[in-house]
């Protein structure tokens, strides 16, 4: 191969995107599982994982996996996330988070998985069908985001208990 062609190929290879490298923690164990349905259709199934297999508060690492049972646009995901975070975090802070999430999240098709790995109270990685989408890191972000599903004062407190592995009451 001639030198100019080899240099051109090398240059093109350098332009290819390099996959982001982040992995979910090894040894994760299931804590709980819950499903969200409205009337006669399923929206998603959620599973919570940690290293102990028992809920121990918002101690990282926590992994929330959501398997969608219907198509949902990324715009609807953002709107629903905003509804859940409203009145729980300052508006300016929430808008900053939503902008980052809007840049990360794709449209969802049936059986797609969106996974959140809470690395600490401020930081978390998002995965789509096992591929890293990116990281969001802001003070309190990861704690507030995962609390959408785990907090007792959330919209779906019964589902929160199931995800935490608690018996239905």
VMD Tcl script that draws the C-alpha trace (Angstrom):
set ca {
  {0.00 0.00 0.00}
  {1.42 3.40 -0.88}
  {2.32 5.80 1.87}
  {-0.29 8.54 1.07}
  {-3.09 5.97 1.01}
  {-1.92 4.44 4.30}
  {-1.78 7.91 5.91}
  {-5.29 8.70 4.64}
  {-6.66 5.45 6.08}
  {-4.97 6.10 9.41}
  {-6.45 9.60 9.50}
  {-9.93 8.22 8.79}
  {-9.56 5.67 11.59}
  {-8.72 8.47 14.00}
  {-12.02 10.16 13.12}
  {-14.11 7.13 14.09}
  {-15.87 7.47 17.42}
  {-14.31 5.61 20.30}
  {-16.87 3.84 22.47}
  {-17.14 5.24 25.97}
  {-15.80 2.90 28.58}
  {-17.80 2.36 31.71}
  {-19.10 -0.85 33.14}
  {-21.77 -1.83 35.55}
  {-20.40 -3.16 38.83}
  {-19.70 -6.88 38.94}
  {-21.61 -9.09 41.37}
  {-24.93 -7.21 41.27}
  {-27.82 -8.99 42.94}
  {-31.54 -8.34 42.48}
  {-33.26 -6.37 45.23}
  {-36.78 -6.02 43.86}
  {-38.93 -5.83 40.78}
  {-42.09 -3.94 39.83}
  {-44.23 -3.21 36.78}
  {-46.11 -0.10 35.74}
  {-49.37 -0.59 33.86}
  {-52.24 1.71 32.95}
  {-55.62 0.15 32.34}
  {-54.93 -2.72 29.94}
  {-51.41 -1.95 28.71}
  {-48.01 -2.38 30.29}
  {-45.62 0.58 30.28}
  {-42.46 -0.90 31.78}
  {-40.93 -3.40 34.14}
  {-38.33 -2.07 36.58}
  {-35.65 -3.95 38.51}
  {-33.33 -2.71 41.23}
  {-29.90 -4.22 41.88}
  {-27.11 -3.70 44.40}
  {-24.22 -5.75 45.72}
  {-26.07 -7.11 48.80}
  {-29.38 -8.16 47.24}
  {-31.21 -6.25 49.99}
  {-32.18 -2.60 49.97}
  {-29.89 -0.59 52.23}
  {-30.96 2.95 51.44}
  {-29.49 5.04 48.66}
  {-26.02 3.58 49.07}
  {-24.08 3.25 45.83}
  {-23.77 1.30 43.75}
  {-27.44 1.01 42.88}
  {-28.59 -0.04 39.42}
  {-32.11 0.56 38.14}
  {-33.02 -1.28 34.95}
  {-36.20 -0.35 33.10}
  {-37.51 -2.60 30.33}
  {-40.10 -0.73 28.30}
  {-43.17 -2.62 27.09}
  {-44.26 0.08 24.65}
  {-42.79 2.79 22.46}
  {-42.09 6.12 24.15}
  {-40.42 9.16 22.60}
  {-37.44 10.66 24.38}
  {-39.46 13.88 24.67}
  {-42.16 12.06 26.67}
  {-39.45 10.55 28.90}
  {-38.09 14.04 29.56}
  {-41.56 15.45 30.28}
  {-42.38 12.62 32.69}
  {-39.01 13.02 34.44}
  {-39.71 16.76 34.81}
  {-43.13 15.99 36.32}
  {-41.55 13.66 38.86}
  {-38.75 16.06 39.82}
  {-40.99 19.13 40.02}
  {-41.17 20.57 43.55}
  {-38.33 18.26 44.66}
  {-35.36 20.18 43.21}
  {-34.91 23.85 42.29}
  {-36.26 24.69 38.82}
  {-32.94 25.96 37.39}
  {-31.14 22.84 38.57}
  {-33.84 20.58 37.15}
  {-33.71 22.33 33.76}
  {-29.96 21.79 33.57}
  {-30.40 18.08 34.32}
  {-33.22 17.75 31.77}
  {-31.06 19.32 29.05}
  {-28.36 16.73 29.65}
  {-30.88 13.89 29.73}
  {-32.47 15.11 26.49}
  {-29.07 14.95 24.81}
  {-28.51 11.38 26.07}
  {-31.81 9.55 25.86}
  {-33.04 8.00 22.61}
  {-36.59 7.21 21.58}
  {-37.71 3.94 23.15}
  {-39.15 0.94 21.32}
  {-40.87 -2.07 22.82}
  {-38.43 -4.20 24.89}
  {-35.67 -1.55 24.93}
  {-33.78 -1.26 28.21}
  {-32.71 1.97 29.87}
  {-30.42 1.37 32.83}
  {-29.20 3.87 35.43}
  {-26.11 3.14 37.51}
  {-25.98 5.39 40.57}
  {-22.26 5.71 41.27}
  {-22.69 8.15 44.17}
  {-25.26 10.74 45.27}
  {-24.21 13.13 42.51}
  {-23.25 10.95 39.56}
  {-24.73 8.22 37.43}
  {-24.23 6.47 34.11}
  {-27.03 5.72 31.67}
  {-27.03 2.64 29.42}
  {-29.34 1.87 26.50}
  {-29.67 -1.82 25.64}
  {-26.35 -2.45 27.38}
  {-24.41 0.35 25.65}
  {-23.18 3.32 27.64}
  {-24.99 6.53 26.70}
  {-23.09 8.81 29.07}
  {-22.78 10.21 32.55}
  {-24.70 12.95 34.34}
  {-22.92 14.50 37.29}
  {-24.38 17.35 39.35}
  {-24.80 17.82 43.09}
  {-27.69 15.60 44.21}
  {-28.62 14.44 40.70}
  {-28.29 10.68 41.10}
  {-30.07 10.64 44.46}
  {-32.98 12.73 43.15}
  {-33.24 10.75 39.92}
  {-33.33 7.28 41.47}
  {-35.74 8.52 44.14}
  {-38.34 8.93 41.38}
  {-38.71 5.15 41.70}
  {-37.65 4.50 45.29}
  {-39.10 7.28 47.46}
  {-42.21 6.63 49.55}
  {-43.54 10.09 48.71}
  {-43.29 9.47 44.96}
  {-46.17 8.98 42.58}
  {-45.94 5.18 42.77}
  {-45.23 4.31 46.41}
  {-46.42 0.69 45.99}
  {-43.96 0.18 43.15}
  {-41.20 1.78 45.26}
  {-41.80 -0.79 48.00}
  {-41.66 -3.64 45.49}
  {-38.39 -2.34 44.02}
  {-36.94 -2.10 47.52}
  {-37.93 -5.74 48.09}
  {-40.53 -4.93 50.74}
  {-43.74 -6.91 51.10}
  {-46.93 -5.29 49.83}
  {-49.08 -3.99 52.65}
}
mol new
graphics top color blue
foreach p $ca { graphics top sphere $p radius 0.5 }
foreach p [lrange $ca 0 end-1] q [lrange $ca 1 end] { graphics top cylinder $p $q radius 0.2 }
display resetview
